[in-house]
């Protein structure tokens, strides 16, 4: 038996923020990141809508990118003192992911982080509060998913929390919130969404329900991602919906080792972090090639190529065309193909930011590979992978090498 679980309500399209006025309760905690929400004027709109709903509001702001265990603990303490019956999280993946983890600690103050990160092992939530997620980026899909990513900076590891209990009750997908999204974020989050759709389609947990969402998300991404990067507002609005559909697909269909590798390399190196969406974009072509070593999975990739009209007479041709298309997208949006080039001239991150030396990579390779094998996403990967293969995959991603194993 499989499950297909979504938020009870998904409000989308222009004016979707107005749904906040319909929330019923007494108190709400508003969780958010940096100052862009205020600079763009939407902080006042959201706060006004919540107050119009009759809610007393407490704000937790300044949630950092790749939120930490410490941020979660502090936010949960605020919630325990305030006692909200709604948690409203606004932002990209980081504020929403942090708020999900805070929600768990709010409802169960004594739960340990190790218990929280046990896949699908959470106790029942909603005894104290319901959850509303408002996405301001077009890629993570976290507003509709059963996942949260929290970083332990002391260990240099990103931990996925995976449980249908943290699927939001209400998701708001309003394209007005991404009109001024920086092109770097358009590129990285767009490729994150594409990775969600592709990995969910070939995962061991895919179903006809997740397939339908994933394939249509891929079509919409094909038609809009580069135009969105170029500033086309209609394309940007379409990408906002496409990434949500991809989120629905992978929340029930799960992911694979592209995400396992991205989670475990994101915070592993000394000189900054590899941004999650960029990591996915770099690793996806290598993992497609690796997973295509299983005939049934190669057939699934060929089906994707057919749906996207990428051409090819044979199954092998179609897989090659899919890989080539993903690499073409990276080129169109100035995304590097290799970890060694991350942060160097031409990449979408600042020069020198996040450069990973070959020496540091080799030193940490074994541990990163071992951690990636233990990642919650690895279990649904369509091809089994061992330590040696994971090290080879990561090495190929560092140097942009071909996969022949």
Order of alpha helices (4+ residues) and beta strands (2+ residues): beta-beta-alpha-alpha-beta-alpha-beta-alpha-alpha-beta-beta-beta-beta-alpha-alpha-alpha-alpha-alpha-alpha-alpha-alpha-alpha
